[in-house]
Amino acid sequence: MKKMIIVGGGIQGCTLAIHLLKTKKLDNHELLIIDKNNKPLNNWRECTDLISMPFLRSPSVHHLDVNPFSLEKFSKKEGYHKVSHFYGYYDRPSLEMFNEHCGTLIRDLDIESCWKQASVTGIEKKQAYWTVQTEKGEVVEAENLVLAMGLREHPFWPKWAEDANSSGAQVHHIFQKEMPDLDSCSAPVSIIGGGISAAHLALSLAEKYEGNVSLIYRKDLEVHTFDSDPGWQGPMFMDKFNQIKDYSVRRKSIVEARHKGSVTKELYLGLKSAEKNGKIKLLKEEVESYCTSCNELVFQSGERYEAKTVLLATGFHSTPPGIHWLKNVIQHENLKCAKCGYPIVSPETLEWDQGLFVMGPLAELEIGPVSRNIAGARRATERIVRAI
């Protein structure tokens, strides 16, 4: 039996694993990470590589290691030039350097020795431990279980896009598994969405299909440095949030706090420059349907627009990750959930039940708007490490 099983080996799960091993809370043989991918951070690398993201949106102190200045020290040790690998006032790190830092931590701590590639199909509480079932019929046991799943399994498809995709049209979601090769798309290419992923992808494809790329968004492009106000990183906003007892009000606060579908200033300027130079078209339109016979998007305005390849950057469903296999344990153990379906957990430990912890999206009613990102991973990790 393991001391701990972590379900999910992305940013959230790996941050926790690294902290547990570095602080000597657990040894490698006491820890198991279960993820459907064959190696740590696979989804993170796939998604960021796909959109050709040069710099993270988060500052340099947000990473997977224990010491907040670890990434900065790593950059100096490995000879990463500050001008090339840190961007702007907040020293946002380059993706290349951030990924190498992650890879070094994973190798040095031999995280892969704790790895099990499998899809989880259910969990069950025993008297003093938890069991995890996989799609292969395996059952593994641990004293503590952490649910650290992300939202990759829940890409949001508008109805018109689902219909077009089922009819054989070249309509894809950028976060779906097994995306087609973007170097061989049929042009013209339209990207649907107004957020940071859509903007990165649009600028990347504009270099490959110059003049044949469009970015289509429903509302004016919004510019924000981060995906929520920096005040959510500390007591400025979190003190008031923690005083809210009604979880529906907490959910409303989270939704309002997130700058959903926003871009950074340099991305906005990059899009405008690309538009001015004829590399890209920016269209503020609402898509109503897609004509598969003529390869055209049909807008609510009545206009039609040719698009042989359509790439959705429309984010994720709001349903809790893993809910399809969590339903049974929620019902059997009477686990508390808010009206939105997300767990109600201990503020101090993030426990949903004794020995059952959550982080990432599942912890956002306690961690707040930053729960899904790196800052949220660090905040959740502090509480879980302290609790075991």
C-alpha positions in Angstrom: 0.0 0.0 0.0 1.2 3.5 -0.9 1.2 6.4 1.5 -0.3 8.6 -1.3 -1.7 8.3 -4.7 -2.1 11.4 -6.9 -4.6 11.1 -9.8 -3.3 13.5 -12.5 0.3 14.1 -13.5 0.0 17.6 -14.9 1.2 20.9 -13.4 -1.0 20.4 -10.3 0.0 16.8 -9.5 3.7 17.3 -10.3 3.9 20.4 -8.2 2.6 18.4 -5.2 4.9 15.4 -6.0 8.0 17.6 -6.2 7.2 19.3 -2.9 6.4 16.0 -1.1 9.7 14.5 -2.2 11.8 17.6 -1.7 10.5 18.2 1.8 11.0 14.4 2.7 7.3 14.0 3.5 7.4 10.9 1.3 9.9 8.7 -0.5 9.5 7.7 -4.1 8.4 4.2 -3.2 5.6 5.6 -1.0 4.1 7.7 -3.8 2.2 6.8 -6.9 1.0 9.1 -9.7 -1.7 7.8 -12.0 -2.2 9.6 -15.3 -3.5 8.4 -18.7 -0.4 9.9 -20.4 2.9 8.1 -20.5 5.0 10.8 -18.9 4.7 13.8 -16.6 3.3 17.2 -17.9 2.4 15.6 -21.2 -0.8 17.6 -21.6 1.0 20.8 -20.7 3.7 20.3 -23.2 1.2 19.2 -26.0 -1.0 22.2 -25.5 1.7 24.9 -25.2 3.6 23.4 -28.1 0.5 23.4 -30.3 -0.1 27.1 -29.8 3.6 28.1 -30.0 3.5 30.0 -26.7 6.8 31.8 -26.3 6.4 33.1 -22.7 4.2 32.0 -19.8 1.5 34.4 -18.6 2.6 33.9 -15.0 5.6 35.5 -13.2 8.9 33.8 -12.6 8.1 32.9 -9.0 5.3 30.6 -10.1 6.8 27.2 -11.0 6.9 23.7 -9.6 9.8 23.9 -7.2 9.7 24.6 -3.4 11.9 27.7 -3.4 10.1 30.6 -5.1 13.4 31.8 -6.6 14.3 28.4 -8.0 13.6 29.2 -11.6 15.6 32.4 -11.4 18.6 30.5 -9.9 18.2 27.8 -12.6 18.3 30.4 -15.3 21.6 31.8 -14.1 23.1 28.4 -13.6 22.2 27.2 -17.0 23.1 30.4 -18.8 19.7 31.6 -19.9 20.0 35.2 -20.9 17.6 37.4 -18.9 16.7 39.6 -21.9 15.8 36.6 -24.0 14.1 34.4 -21.4 12.3 36.7 -19.0 9.6 39.1 -20.4 8.2 42.3 -19.0 7.8 43.8 -15.5 6.9 40.5 -13.9 9.8 38.5 -15.4 7.5 36.1 -17.2 9.7 33.1 -18.1 10.1 31.7 -21.6 8.3 28.4 -22.2 11.6 26.8 -23.2 13.3 27.7 -19.9 10.3 26.8 -17.8 10.0 23.4 -19.4 13.7 22.7 -18.9 13.4 23.6 -15.3 10.4 21.3 -14.9 12.3 18.5 -16.7 15.3 18.9 -14.5 13.2 18.6 -11.3 11.4 15.5 -12.7 14.7 13.9 -13.6 16.5 14.8 -10.4 13.7 13.5 -8.2 13.1 10.5 -10.4 9.3 11.3 -10.6 8.9 8.7 -13.3 9.7 5.9 -10.8 6.4 6.9 -9.2 4.5 6.9 -12.5 1.6 4.6 -13.6 0.0 5.2 -17.0 -3.6 4.3 -16.6 -7.1 5.8 -16.8 -9.0 5.9 -13.6 -12.5 4.6 -13.6 -13.5 4.9 -9.9 -12.4 5.3 -6.3 -13.6 3.7 -3.2 -13.2 4.3 0.5 -12.2 1.5 2.8 -11.9 1.7 6.6 -8.5 3.4 6.8 -7.5 3.8 3.1 -8.6 4.5 -0.4 -8.6 2.3 -3.5 -8.3 3.5 -7.1 -9.7 1.4 -10.0 -8.3 1.6 -13.5 -9.7 0.8 -16.9 -7.6 -2.4 -17.0 -9.4 -3.7 -13.9 -6.4 -3.0 -11.6 -7.0 -1.8 -8.0 -4.3 0.2 -6.1 -4.4 1.3 -2.5 -3.2 4.3 -0.5 -3.6 5.9 2.9 -4.1 9.3 1.2 -5.6 10.1 -2.2 -5.3 13.4 -4.1 -7.5 14.3 -7.1 -5.4 16.6 -9.3 -7.2 16.2 -12.6 -7.2 19.1 -15.1 -9.8 20.1 -17.7 -8.1 18.6 -20.8 -10.9 16.0 -21.0 -13.6 18.7 -21.2 -13.0 20.9 -24.2 -16.1 23.0 -25.0 -17.6 22.5 -28.5 -20.3 24.8 -29.6 -23.3 22.9 -31.1 -22.6 24.2 -34.6 -19.0 22.9 -34.4 -20.2 19.5 -33.1 -22.6 19.2 -36.0 -19.9 20.2 -38.5 -17.3 17.8 -37.1 -19.8 14.9 -37.1 -20.4 15.7 -40.8 -16.7 15.2 -41.6 -15.7 18.9 -41.8 -12.2 20.0 -40.8 -13.4 21.4 -37.4 -11.2 20.6 -34.4 -10.8 21.8 -30.8 -7.2 22.7 -30.1 -7.3 20.8 -26.8 -8.7 17.6 -28.2 -6.5 14.5 -28.2 -4.8 13.7 -31.5 -5.0 17.0 -33.2 -4.1 17.0 -36.9 -0.8 18.3 -38.1 -1.1 22.1 -38.2 1.7 22.3 -40.8 -0.6 20.8 -43.4 -4.0 22.4 -42.8 -6.3 23.2 -45.7 -6.3 27.0 -46.0 -8.0 29.4 -45.3 -7.9 28.7 -41.6 -10.2 30.2 -39.0 -9.6 30.2 -35.3 -12.6 30.7 -33.1 -12.0 32.4 -29.7 -10.6 35.6 -28.3 -8.4 34.4 -25.5 -4.7 33.9 -25.0 -4.6 30.4 -26.6 -6.4 31.6 -29.7 -4.1 34.6 -30.0 -0.9 32.6 -29.7 -2.2 30.1 -32.3 -3.3 32.8 -34.7 0.0 34.5 -34.7 1.8 31.2 -35.1 -0.3 30.1 -38.1 -0.1 33.5 -39.7 3.6 32.8 -40.3 2.7 29.5 -42.0 -0.4 30.6 -43.9 0.2 34.3 -44.4 -3.0 36.1 -45.4 -5.1 33.0 -45.0 -5.7 33.0 -41.2 -8.5 34.7 -39.4 -9.3 35.1 -35.7 -13.0 35.2 -35.0 -14.3 36.3 -31.6 -17.7 37.3 -30.2 -16.7 40.3 -28.1 -14.0 43.0 -28.2 -10.6 41.7 -27.4 -9.8 42.4 -23.7 -6.3 43.1 -22.5 -5.1 41.9 -19.1 -1.7 41.1 -17.8 -2.9 38.0 -15.9 -6.0 35.8 -16.0 -7.2 37.4 -12.8 -6.2 40.4 -10.7 -3.0 40.0 -8.8 -5.0 40.8 -5.6 -6.3 37.2 -5.8 -2.8 35.9 -5.1 -3.0 37.1 -1.5 -5.1 38.5 1.3 -6.2 41.6 -0.6 -9.1 39.7 -2.2 -8.9 36.3 -0.7 -9.7 37.5 2.9 -13.1 38.7 1.7 -13.6 35.6 -0.4 -12.9 33.3 2.5 -15.6 35.1 4.6 -18.3 34.1 2.0 -20.2 31.2 3.4 -22.6 30.8 0.4 -20.8 28.7 -2.2 -23.1 30.0 -5.0 -21.8 33.5 -4.2 -18.2 32.1 -4.2 -18.8 30.6 -7.6 -20.1 33.9 -8.8 -17.0 35.7 -7.4 -14.7 33.2 -9.2 -16.5 33.7 -12.6 -16.4 37.5 -12.3 -12.8 37.5 -11.2 -11.5 35.5 -14.1 -10.5 37.5 -17.2 -11.8 34.7 -19.4 -11.0 35.1 -23.1 -8.4 37.9 -22.5 -5.0 38.5 -24.0 -1.8 40.2 -22.8 -0.8 43.5 -24.2 2.0 42.2 -26.3 -0.3 39.6 -27.9 -2.9 42.3 -28.6 -0.3 44.5 -30.3 1.0 41.5 -32.2 -2.4 40.7 -33.5 -3.0 44.3 -34.6 0.4 44.5 -36.3 -0.2 41.2 -38.1 -3.6 42.5 -39.3 -2.0 45.8 -40.5 0.6 43.8 -42.5 -2.1 41.6 -44.1 -1.0 38.4 -42.4 -4.2 37.9 -40.5 -7.9 39.0 -40.4 -9.5 39.9 -37.1 -13.3 39.5 -37.2 -15.8 40.3 -34.4 -18.6 37.9 -35.3 -20.8 35.2 -33.7 -20.8 31.9 -35.6 -24.2 30.4 -36.2 -23.4 27.4 -38.3 -20.9 25.9 -40.7 -21.8 24.9 -44.3 -19.9 21.7 -45.0 -20.7 21.7 -48.7 -19.2 25.1 -49.4 -16.7 25.3 -46.5 -18.1 28.5 -45.1 -18.8 29.8 -41.6 -22.3 31.4 -41.3 -22.4 34.3 -38.9 -25.4 35.5 -37.0 -25.1 38.8 -38.9 -26.0 36.8 -42.1 -22.5 37.1 -43.5 -20.7 34.0 -44.8 -16.9 33.4 -44.6 -14.8 30.8 -46.2 -12.9 28.5 -43.9 -11.6 25.1 -45.0 -10.1 24.4 -41.6 -11.7 25.6 -38.3 -9.8 25.5 -35.0 -11.8 26.0 -31.8 -10.1 27.8 -28.9 -13.3 27.9 -27.0 -12.0 26.7 -23.6 -13.6 24.0 -21.4 -16.9 22.9 -20.0 -17.7 24.0 -16.5 -18.4 20.5 -15.3 -16.0 19.2 -12.6 -13.1 17.0 -14.0 -13.6 13.3 -13.4 -17.2 13.7 -12.4 -18.3 10.7 -14.5 -16.3 8.3 -12.3 -16.7 10.3 -9.1 -20.5 10.1 -9.0 -20.6 6.8 -7.3 -18.3 7.7 -4.4 -20.0 11.1 -4.0 -23.3 9.3 -3.5 -22.0 6.4 -1.4 -19.9 8.6 1.0 -22.2 11.6 1.0 -19.4 13.9 -0.1 -20.5 17.5 0.0 -20.8 19.4 -3.3 -22.0 23.0 -4.0 -24.8 23.6 -6.5 -22.2 24.0 -9.3 -21.2 20.4 -8.6 -17.7 21.2 -7.2 -16.4 19.8 -3.9 -16.9 21.6 -0.6 -13.7 20.8 1.2 -11.8 21.7 4.4 -10.3 25.2 4.1 -7.2 24.1 6.1 -6.4 20.8 4.3 -8.5 20.7 1.1 -9.8 17.3 2.3 -13.1 16.3 0.8 -13.2 13.3 3.2 -10.6 11.9 5.5 -7.5 11.2 3.5 -9.2 12.4 0.2 -7.7 15.7 -1.0 -8.4 17.9 -4.1 -6.4 20.5 -6.0 -6.6 22.3 -9.3 -10.1 22.9 -10.6 -11.7 20.7 -8.0 -10.3 23.0 -5.2 -11.4 26.3 -6.6 -14.2 27.0 -4.1 -11.4 27.2 -1.5 -8.4 28.3 -3.5 -10.3 30.9 -5.6 -9.9 32.1 -9.2 -6.2 31.1 -9.4 -6.9 27.5 -8.5 -6.4 26.1 -12.0 -3.0 27.7 -12.7 0.5 27.4 -11.3 -0.1 29.8 -8.4 -3.1 27.7 -7.4 -1.0 24.5 -7.6 1.5 26.0 -5.2 -1.2 27.2 -2.8 -3.0 23.9 -2.7 0.3 22.0 -2.3 1.2 24.0 0.8 -2.1 23.0 2.5 -1.9 19.3 1.5 1.8 18.9 2.4 1.1 20.6 5.8 -1.9 18.2 6.4 -0.1 14.8 5.9 
